[in-house]
Amino acid sequence: MVERSVNIEDILESKKIPEWGKPKGKDMFKRITPIVYYTARQTSQDMWLYNRRLLTGVGTEVLAMDDSKNIIYGINFASADYLGLAQS
């Protein structure tokens, strides 16, 4: 089992997310720098849970992999058939 630690500054930084949704200024790269750094730090700590891809076909139970190459097994709630009632 891999032990993880959480950086408190990163958690406090997440309070600024609403501000990042309304960037100001002419320099696009300067406007998006805070959110890019935030997501990179979250990803490096395995705390960014939004990038996952299926390794199996669509079904009730699936295998997925995140950007850190962690394999995840679970119920596919994103499917229209997460209860498996459409399968015979």
Jmol script that loads the backbone (N, CA, C; Angstrom):
load data "model"
ATOM      1  N   MET A   1       0.845  -1.186   0.000  1.00  0.00           N
ATOM      2  CA  MET A   1       0.000   0.000   0.000  1.00  0.00           C
ATOM      3  C   MET A   1       0.888   1.247   0.000  1.00  0.00           C
ATOM      4  N   VAL A   2       0.548   2.189  -0.839  1.00  0.00           N
ATOM      5  CA  VAL A   2       1.304   3.431  -0.943  1.00  0.00           C
ATOM      6  C   VAL A   2       0.739   4.440   0.051  1.00  0.00           C
ATOM      7  N   GLU A   3       1.612   5.017   0.863  1.00  0.00           N
ATOM      8  CA  GLU A   3       1.164   6.019   1.816  1.00  0.00           C
ATOM      9  C   GLU A   3       1.165   7.390   1.144  1.00  0.00           C
ATOM     10  N   ARG A   4       0.076   8.126   1.334  1.00  0.00           N
ATOM     11  CA  ARG A   4      -0.032   9.456   0.743  1.00  0.00           C
ATOM     12  C   ARG A   4      -0.142  10.487   1.841  1.00  0.00           C
ATOM     13  N   SER A   5       0.323  11.665   1.549  1.00  0.00           N
ATOM     14  CA  SER A   5       0.144  12.779   2.465  1.00  0.00           C
ATOM     15  C   SER A   5      -0.526  13.916   1.694  1.00  0.00           C
ATOM     16  N   VAL A   6      -1.211  14.746   2.429  1.00  0.00           N
ATOM     17  CA  VAL A   6      -1.931  15.856   1.813  1.00  0.00           C
ATOM     18  C   VAL A   6      -1.273  17.159   2.233  1.00  0.00           C
ATOM     19  N   ASN A   7      -1.044  18.012   1.272  1.00  0.00           N
ATOM     20  CA  ASN A   7      -0.458  19.315   1.528  1.00  0.00           C
ATOM     21  C   ASN A   7      -1.583  20.296   1.872  1.00  0.00           C
ATOM     22  N   ILE A   8      -1.552  20.842   3.077  1.00  0.00           N
ATOM     23  CA  ILE A   8      -2.608  21.747   3.534  1.00  0.00           C
ATOM     24  C   ILE A   8      -2.695  22.994   2.654  1.00  0.00           C
ATOM     25  N   GLU A   9      -1.550  23.506   2.182  1.00  0.00           N
ATOM     26  CA  GLU A   9      -1.576  24.686   1.316  1.00  0.00           C
ATOM     27  C   GLU A   9      -2.385  24.418   0.048  1.00  0.00           C
ATOM     28  N   ASP A  10      -2.297  23.193  -0.482  1.00  0.00           N
ATOM     29  CA  ASP A  10      -3.066  22.857  -1.684  1.00  0.00           C
ATOM     30  C   ASP A  10      -4.559  22.844  -1.404  1.00  0.00           C
ATOM     31  N   ILE A  11      -4.938  22.386  -0.223  1.00  0.00           N
ATOM     32  CA  ILE A  11      -6.359  22.389   0.138  1.00  0.00           C
ATOM     33  C   ILE A  11      -6.849  23.827   0.265  1.00  0.00           C
ATOM     34  N   LEU A  12      -6.061  24.671   0.921  1.00  0.00           N
ATOM     35  CA  LEU A  12      -6.457  26.079   1.052  1.00  0.00           C
ATOM     36  C   LEU A  12      -6.487  26.770  -0.301  1.00  0.00           C
ATOM     37  N   GLU A  13      -5.601  26.379  -1.198  1.00  0.00           N
ATOM     38  CA  GLU A  13      -5.559  26.956  -2.549  1.00  0.00           C
ATOM     39  C   GLU A  13      -6.845  26.637  -3.318  1.00  0.00           C
ATOM     40  N   SER A  14      -7.483  25.514  -2.986  1.00  0.00           N
ATOM     41  CA  SER A  14      -8.706  25.126  -3.701  1.00  0.00           C
ATOM     42  C   SER A  14      -9.845  26.112  -3.460  1.00  0.00           C
ATOM     43  N   LYS A  15      -9.762  26.938  -2.425  1.00  0.00           N
ATOM     44  CA  LYS A  15     -10.792  27.958  -2.187  1.00  0.00           C
ATOM     45  C   LYS A  15     -10.793  29.002  -3.295  1.00  0.00           C
ATOM     46  N   LYS A  16      -9.704  29.093  -4.053  1.00  0.00           N
ATOM     47  CA  LYS A  16      -9.597  30.088  -5.120  1.00  0.00           C
ATOM     48  C   LYS A  16     -10.195  29.595  -6.441  1.00  0.00           C
ATOM     49  N   ILE A  17     -10.675  28.376  -6.493  1.00  0.00           N
ATOM     50  CA  ILE A  17     -11.190  27.810  -7.743  1.00  0.00           C
ATOM     51  C   ILE A  17     -12.280  28.686  -8.362  1.00  0.00           C
ATOM     52  N   PRO A  18     -13.245  29.227  -7.594  1.00  0.00           N
ATOM     53  CA  PRO A  18     -14.232  30.109  -8.236  1.00  0.00           C
ATOM     54  C   PRO A  18     -13.595  31.309  -8.940  1.00  0.00           C
ATOM     55  N   GLU A  19     -12.508  31.851  -8.380  1.00  0.00           N
ATOM     56  CA  GLU A  19     -11.819  32.968  -9.025  1.00  0.00           C
ATOM     57  C   GLU A  19     -11.204  32.532 -10.356  1.00  0.00           C
ATOM     58  N   TRP A  20     -10.702  31.306 -10.419  1.00  0.00           N
ATOM     59  CA  TRP A  20     -10.045  30.819 -11.625  1.00  0.00           C
ATOM     60  C   TRP A  20     -11.038  30.650 -12.768  1.00  0.00           C
ATOM     61  N   GLY A  21     -12.317  30.539 -12.449  1.00  0.00           N
ATOM     62  CA  GLY A  21     -13.336  30.402 -13.477  1.00  0.00           C
ATOM     63  C   GLY A  21     -13.627  31.699 -14.210  1.00  0.00           C
ATOM     64  N   LYS A  22     -13.113  32.805 -13.692  1.00  0.00           N
ATOM     65  CA  LYS A  22     -13.325  34.118 -14.311  1.00  0.00           C
ATOM     66  C   LYS A  22     -11.975  34.817 -14.483  1.00  0.00           C
ATOM     67  N   PRO A  23     -11.117  34.272 -15.333  1.00  0.00           N
ATOM     68  CA  PRO A  23      -9.785  34.884 -15.488  1.00  0.00           C
ATOM     69  C   PRO A  23      -9.878  36.279 -16.096  1.00  0.00           C
ATOM     70  N   LYS A  24      -8.955  37.148 -15.673  1.00  0.00           N
ATOM     71  CA  LYS A  24      -8.927  38.519 -16.167  1.00  0.00           C
ATOM     72  C   LYS A  24      -7.564  38.818 -16.757  1.00  0.00           C
ATOM     73  N   GLY A  25      -7.527  39.712 -17.730  1.00  0.00           N
ATOM     74  CA  GLY A  25      -6.277  40.133 -18.339  1.00  0.00           C
ATOM     75  C   GLY A  25      -6.165  39.664 -19.776  1.00  0.00           C
ATOM     76  N   LYS A  26      -5.220  40.253 -20.487  1.00  0.00           N
ATOM     77  CA  LYS A  26      -5.043  39.941 -21.902  1.00  0.00           C
ATOM     78  C   LYS A  26      -4.153  38.725 -22.139  1.00  0.00           C
ATOM     79  N   ASP A  27      -3.228  38.453 -21.238  1.00  0.00           N
ATOM     80  CA  ASP A  27      -2.284  37.349 -21.416  1.00  0.00           C
ATOM     81  C   ASP A  27      -2.937  36.031 -20.991  1.00  0.00           C
ATOM     82  N   MET A  28      -3.308  35.214 -21.969  1.00  0.00           N
ATOM     83  CA  MET A  28      -4.009  33.962 -21.684  1.00  0.00           C
ATOM     84  C   MET A  28      -3.179  33.041 -20.804  1.00  0.00           C
ATOM     85  N   PHE A  29      -1.892  32.929 -21.060  1.00  0.00           N
ATOM     86  CA  PHE A  29      -1.060  32.012 -20.294  1.00  0.00           C
ATOM     87  C   PHE A  29      -0.930  32.448 -18.835  1.00  0.00           C
ATOM     88  N   LYS A  30      -0.863  33.737 -18.612  1.00  0.00           N
ATOM     89  CA  LYS A  30      -0.794  34.245 -17.246  1.00  0.00           C
ATOM     90  C   LYS A  30      -2.117  33.986 -16.517  1.00  0.00           C
ATOM     91  N   ARG A  31      -3.228  34.068 -17.250  1.00  0.00           N
ATOM     92  CA  ARG A  31      -4.547  33.857 -16.648  1.00  0.00           C
ATOM     93  C   ARG A  31      -4.748  32.418 -16.208  1.00  0.00           C
ATOM     94  N   ILE A  32      -4.234  31.444 -16.958  1.00  0.00           N
ATOM     95  CA  ILE A  32      -4.497  30.046 -16.627  1.00  0.00           C
ATOM     96  C   ILE A  32      -3.404  29.405 -15.774  1.00  0.00           C
ATOM     97  N   THR A  33      -2.311  30.118 -15.528  1.00  0.00           N
ATOM     98  CA  THR A  33      -1.202  29.548 -14.755  1.00  0.00           C
ATOM     99  C   THR A  33      -1.621  29.020 -13.384  1.00  0.00           C
ATOM    100  N   PRO A  34      -2.409  29.740 -12.576  1.00  0.00           N
ATOM    101  CA  PRO A  34      -2.757  29.210 -11.249  1.00  0.00           C
ATOM    102  C   PRO A  34      -3.477  27.865 -11.306  1.00  0.00           C
ATOM    103  N   ILE A  35      -4.454  27.709 -12.178  1.00  0.00           N
ATOM    104  CA  ILE A  35      -5.190  26.440 -12.233  1.00  0.00           C
ATOM    105  C   ILE A  35      -4.331  25.317 -12.810  1.00  0.00           C
ATOM    106  N   VAL A  36      -3.441  25.646 -13.736  1.00  0.00           N
ATOM    107  CA  VAL A  36      -2.546  24.630 -14.292  1.00  0.00           C
ATOM    108  C   VAL A  36      -1.623  24.093 -13.199  1.00  0.00           C
ATOM    109  N   TYR A  37      -1.036  24.979 -12.407  1.00  0.00           N
ATOM    110  CA  TYR A  37      -0.168  24.547 -11.311  1.00  0.00           C
ATOM    111  C   TYR A  37      -0.950  23.774 -10.250  1.00  0.00           C
ATOM    112  N   TYR A  38      -2.164  24.227  -9.956  1.00  0.00           N
ATOM    113  CA  TYR A  38      -2.995  23.539  -8.963  1.00  0.00           C
ATOM    114  C   TYR A  38      -3.304  22.106  -9.399  1.00  0.00           C
ATOM    115  N   THR A  39      -3.755  21.932 -10.635  1.00  0.00           N
ATOM    116  CA  THR A  39      -4.078  20.585 -11.100  1.00  0.00           C
ATOM    117  C   THR A  39      -2.836  19.703 -11.198  1.00  0.00           C
ATOM    118  N   ALA A  40      -1.692  20.277 -11.548  1.00  0.00           N
ATOM    119  CA  ALA A  40      -0.444  19.499 -11.604  1.00  0.00           C
ATOM    120  C   ALA A  40      -0.052  19.007 -10.214  1.00  0.00           C
ATOM    121  N   ARG A  41      -0.190  19.875  -9.202  1.00  0.00           N
ATOM    122  CA  ARG A  41       0.128  19.451  -7.825  1.00  0.00           C
ATOM    123  C   ARG A  41      -0.841  18.375  -7.354  1.00  0.00           C
ATOM    124  N   GLN A  42      -2.122  18.540  -7.669  1.00  0.00           N
ATOM    125  CA  GLN A  42      -3.114  17.541  -7.261  1.00  0.00           C
ATOM    126  C   GLN A  42      -2.843  16.202  -7.939  1.00  0.00           C
ATOM    127  N   THR A  43      -2.493  16.235  -9.215  1.00  0.00           N
ATOM    128  CA  THR A  43      -2.190  15.012  -9.955  1.00  0.00           C
ATOM    129  C   THR A  43      -0.964  14.325  -9.384  1.00  0.00           C
ATOM    130  N   SER A  44       0.077  15.078  -9.049  1.00  0.00           N
ATOM    131  CA  SER A  44       1.308  14.478  -8.519  1.00  0.00           C
ATOM    132  C   SER A  44       1.082  13.829  -7.160  1.00  0.00           C
ATOM    133  N   GLN A  45       0.062  14.271  -6.419  1.00  0.00           N
ATOM    134  CA  GLN A  45      -0.259  13.694  -5.113  1.00  0.00           C
ATOM    135  C   GLN A  45      -1.386  12.661  -5.207  1.00  0.00           C
ATOM    136  N   ASP A  46      -1.767  12.261  -6.430  1.00  0.00           N
ATOM    137  CA  ASP A  46      -2.874  11.331  -6.661  1.00  0.00           C
ATOM    138  C   ASP A  46      -4.183  11.828  -6.050  1.00  0.00           C
ATOM    139  N   MET A  47      -4.387  13.139  -6.057  1.00  0.00           N
ATOM    140  CA  MET A  47      -5.608  13.720  -5.516  1.00  0.00           C
ATOM    141  C   MET A  47      -6.541  14.235  -6.618  1.00  0.00           C
ATOM    142  N   TRP A  48      -6.091  14.260  -7.864  1.00  0.00           N
ATOM    143  CA  TRP A  48      -6.910  14.729  -8.975  1.00  0.00           C
ATOM    144  C   TRP A  48      -7.603  13.514  -9.559  1.00  0.00           C
ATOM    145  N   LEU A  49      -8.886  13.380  -9.332  1.00  0.00           N
ATOM    146  CA  LEU A  49      -9.605  12.146  -9.634  1.00  0.00           C
ATOM    147  C   LEU A  49     -10.434  12.219 -10.907  1.00  0.00           C
ATOM    148  N   TYR A  50     -10.205  13.217 -11.734  1.00  0.00           N
ATOM    149  CA  TYR A  50     -11.090  13.432 -12.863  1.00  0.00           C
ATOM    150  C   TYR A  50     -10.636  12.778 -14.159  1.00  0.00           C
ATOM    151  N   ASN A  51      -9.405  12.372 -14.259  1.00  0.00           N
ATOM    152  CA  ASN A  51      -8.905  11.785 -15.499  1.00  0.00           C
ATOM    153  C   ASN A  51      -8.804  10.275 -15.354  1.00  0.00           C
ATOM    154  N   ARG A  52      -9.830   9.584 -15.792  1.00  0.00           N
ATOM    155  CA  ARG A  52      -9.846   8.125 -15.767  1.00  0.00           C
ATOM    156  C   ARG A  52     -10.343   7.619 -17.105  1.00  0.00           C
ATOM    157  N   ARG A  53      -9.808   6.493 -17.522  1.00  0.00           N
ATOM    158  CA  ARG A  53     -10.274   5.882 -18.773  1.00  0.00           C
ATOM    159  C   ARG A  53     -10.580   4.414 -18.529  1.00  0.00           C
ATOM    160  N   LEU A  54     -11.587   3.922 -19.212  1.00  0.00           N
ATOM    161  CA  LEU A  54     -11.997   2.531 -19.060  1.00  0.00           C
ATOM    162  C   LEU A  54     -11.001   1.599 -19.724  1.00  0.00           C
ATOM    163  N   LEU A  55     -10.712   0.487 -19.049  1.00  0.00           N
ATOM    164  CA  LEU A  55      -9.861  -0.547 -19.622  1.00  0.00           C
ATOM    165  C   LEU A  55     -10.699  -1.701 -20.146  1.00  0.00           C
ATOM    166  N   THR A  56     -11.938  -1.782 -19.697  1.00  0.00           N
ATOM    167  CA  THR A  56     -12.860  -2.824 -20.147  1.00  0.00           C
ATOM    168  C   THR A  56     -13.975  -2.165 -20.946  1.00  0.00           C
ATOM    169  N   GLY A  57     -14.791  -2.969 -21.555  1.00  0.00           N
ATOM    170  CA  GLY A  57     -15.939  -2.424 -22.266  1.00  0.00           C
ATOM    171  C   GLY A  57     -16.966  -1.887 -21.290  1.00  0.00           C
ATOM    172  N   VAL A  58     -17.926  -1.160 -21.814  1.00  0.00           N
ATOM    173  CA  VAL A  58     -18.978  -0.603 -20.963  1.00  0.00           C
ATOM    174  C   VAL A  58     -19.770  -1.742 -20.354  1.00  0.00           C
ATOM    175  N   GLY A  59     -19.984  -1.683 -19.087  1.00  0.00           N
ATOM    176  CA  GLY A  59     -20.741  -2.706 -18.378  1.00  0.00           C
ATOM    177  C   GLY A  59     -21.053  -2.242 -16.974  1.00  0.00           C
ATOM    178  N   THR A  60     -21.654  -3.131 -16.194  1.00  0.00           N
ATOM    179  CA  THR A  60     -22.011  -2.814 -14.826  1.00  0.00           C
ATOM    180  C   THR A  60     -20.766  -2.614 -13.972  1.00  0.00           C
ATOM    181  N   GLU A  61     -19.798  -3.522 -14.102  1.00  0.00           N
ATOM    182  CA  GLU A  61     -18.539  -3.420 -13.363  1.00  0.00           C
ATOM    183  C   GLU A  61     -17.409  -3.246 -14.368  1.00  0.00           C
ATOM    184  N   VAL A  62     -16.506  -2.333 -14.086  1.00  0.00           N
ATOM    185  CA  VAL A  62     -15.450  -2.014 -15.040  1.00  0.00           C
ATOM    186  C   VAL A  62     -14.098  -1.870 -14.343  1.00  0.00           C
ATOM    187  N   LEU A  63     -13.065  -1.917 -15.155  1.00  0.00           N
ATOM    188  CA  LEU A  63     -11.721  -1.554 -14.729  1.00  0.00           C
ATOM    189  C   LEU A  63     -11.391  -0.226 -15.383  1.00  0.00           C
ATOM    190  N   ALA A  64     -10.797   0.669 -14.616  1.00  0.00           N
ATOM    191  CA  ALA A  64     -10.399   1.968 -15.145  1.00  0.00           C
ATOM    192  C   ALA A  64      -8.968   2.244 -14.708  1.00  0.00           C
ATOM    193  N   MET A  65      -8.315   3.188 -15.398  1.00  0.00           N
ATOM    194  CA  MET A  65      -6.959   3.569 -15.041  1.00  0.00           C
ATOM    195  C   MET A  65      -6.886   5.089 -14.999  1.00  0.00           C
ATOM    196  N   ASP A  66      -6.218   5.619 -13.960  1.00  0.00           N
ATOM    197  CA  ASP A  66      -6.051   7.066 -13.869  1.00  0.00           C
ATOM    198  C   ASP A  66      -4.709   7.466 -14.473  1.00  0.00           C
ATOM    199  N   ASP A  67      -4.399   8.752 -14.429  1.00  0.00           N
ATOM    200  CA  ASP A  67      -3.163   9.260 -15.029  1.00  0.00           C
ATOM    201  C   ASP A  67      -1.909   8.741 -14.342  1.00  0.00           C
ATOM    202  N   SER A  68      -2.041   8.300 -13.079  1.00  0.00           N
ATOM    203  CA  SER A  68      -0.893   7.769 -12.346  1.00  0.00           C
ATOM    204  C   SER A  68      -0.722   6.272 -12.555  1.00  0.00           C
ATOM    205  N   LYS A  69      -1.469   5.712 -13.500  1.00  0.00           N
ATOM    206  CA  LYS A  69      -1.423   4.284 -13.842  1.00  0.00           C
ATOM    207  C   LYS A  69      -1.987   3.386 -12.741  1.00  0.00           C
ATOM    208  N   ASN A  70      -2.820   3.944 -11.845  1.00  0.00           N
ATOM    209  CA  ASN A  70      -3.506   3.146 -10.833  1.00  0.00           C
ATOM    210  C   ASN A  70      -4.711   2.488 -11.474  1.00  0.00           C
ATOM    211  N   ILE A  71      -4.886   1.193 -11.249  1.00  0.00           N
ATOM    212  CA  ILE A  71      -6.025   0.452 -11.776  1.00  0.00           C
ATOM    213  C   ILE A  71      -7.143   0.496 -10.736  1.00  0.00           C
ATOM    214  N   ILE A  72      -8.336   0.840 -11.181  1.00  0.00           N
ATOM    215  CA  ILE A  72      -9.486   0.977 -10.296  1.00  0.00           C
ATOM    216  C   ILE A  72     -10.577   0.031 -10.773  1.00  0.00           C
ATOM    217  N   TYR A  73     -11.122  -0.761  -9.859  1.00  0.00           N
ATOM    218  CA  TYR A  73     -12.234  -1.654 -10.159  1.00  0.00           C
ATOM    219  C   TYR A  73     -13.464  -1.125  -9.435  1.00  0.00           C
ATOM    220  N   GLY A  74     -14.602  -1.074 -10.141  1.00  0.00           N
ATOM    221  CA  GLY A  74     -15.803  -0.605  -9.468  1.00  0.00           C
ATOM    222  C   GLY A  74     -17.030  -0.644 -10.348  1.00  0.00           C
ATOM    223  N   ILE A  75     -18.115  -0.172  -9.778  1.00  0.00           N
ATOM    224  CA  ILE A  75     -19.396  -0.096 -10.481  1.00  0.00           C
ATOM    225  C   ILE A  75     -19.379   1.130 -11.376  1.00  0.00           C
ATOM    226  N   ASN A  76     -19.880   0.963 -12.589  1.00  0.00           N
ATOM    227  CA  ASN A  76     -19.896   2.055 -13.557  1.00  0.00           C
ATOM    228  C   ASN A  76     -21.206   2.826 -13.428  1.00  0.00           C
ATOM    229  N   PHE A  77     -21.206   3.848 -12.578  1.00  0.00           N
ATOM    230  CA  PHE A  77     -22.400   4.680 -12.401  1.00  0.00           C
ATOM    231  C   PHE A  77     -22.601   5.646 -13.558  1.00  0.00           C
ATOM    232  N   ALA A  78     -21.621   5.794 -14.432  1.00  0.00           N
ATOM    233  CA  ALA A  78     -21.745   6.680 -15.583  1.00  0.00           C
ATOM    234  C   ALA A  78     -22.500   6.009 -16.724  1.00  0.00           C
ATOM    235  N   SER A  79     -22.758   4.733 -16.596  1.00  0.00           N
ATOM    236  CA  SER A  79     -23.478   3.991 -17.627  1.00  0.00           C
ATOM    237  C   SER A  79     -24.983   4.126 -17.405  1.00  0.00           C
ATOM    238  N   ALA A  80     -25.743   4.024 -18.473  1.00  0.00           N
ATOM    239  CA  ALA A  80     -27.189   4.026 -18.355  1.00  0.00           C
ATOM    240  C   ALA A  80     -27.689   2.697 -17.783  1.00  0.00           C
ATOM    241  N   ASP A  81     -26.796   1.709 -17.709  1.00  0.00           N
ATOM    242  CA  ASP A  81     -27.176   0.380 -17.221  1.00  0.00           C
ATOM    243  C   ASP A  81     -26.339  -0.020 -15.996  1.00  0.00           C
ATOM    244  N   TYR A  82     -26.179   0.885 -15.033  1.00  0.00           N
ATOM    245  CA  TYR A  82     -25.327   0.587 -13.898  1.00  0.00           C
ATOM    246  C   TYR A  82     -25.899  -0.489 -12.989  1.00  0.00           C
ATOM    247  N   LEU A  83     -27.203  -0.765 -13.085  1.00  0.00           N
ATOM    248  CA  LEU A  83     -27.796  -1.850 -12.307  1.00  0.00           C
ATOM    249  C   LEU A  83     -27.722  -3.175 -13.055  1.00  0.00           C
ATOM    250  N   GLY A  84     -27.407  -3.152 -14.323  1.00  0.00           N
ATOM    251  CA  GLY A  84     -27.303  -4.373 -15.102  1.00  0.00           C
ATOM    252  C   GLY A  84     -28.647  -4.933 -15.526  1.00  0.00           C
ATOM    253  N   LEU A  85     -29.701  -4.141 -15.470  1.00  0.00           N
ATOM    254  CA  LEU A  85     -31.041  -4.634 -15.788  1.00  0.00           C
ATOM    255  C   LEU A  85     -31.268  -4.795 -17.289  1.00  0.00           C
ATOM    256  N   ALA A  86     -30.480  -4.115 -18.130  1.00  0.00           N
ATOM    257  CA  ALA A  86     -30.663  -4.205 -19.576  1.00  0.00           C
ATOM    258  C   ALA A  86     -29.960  -5.422 -20.156  1.00  0.00           C
ATOM    259  N   GLN A  87     -29.112  -6.051 -19.377  1.00  0.00           N
ATOM    260  CA  GLN A  87     -28.396  -7.229 -19.871  1.00  0.00           C
ATOM    261  C   GLN A  87     -29.240  -8.476 -19.607  1.00  0.00           C
ATOM    262  N   SER A  88     -29.210  -9.416 -20.553  1.00  0.00           N
ATOM    263  CA  SER A  88     -30.005 -10.630 -20.353  1.00  0.00           C
ATOM    264  C   SER A  88     -29.150 -11.791 -19.946  1.00  0.00           C
TER     265      SER A  88
END
end "model"
wireframe off; spacefill off
backbone 0.3
color backbone group
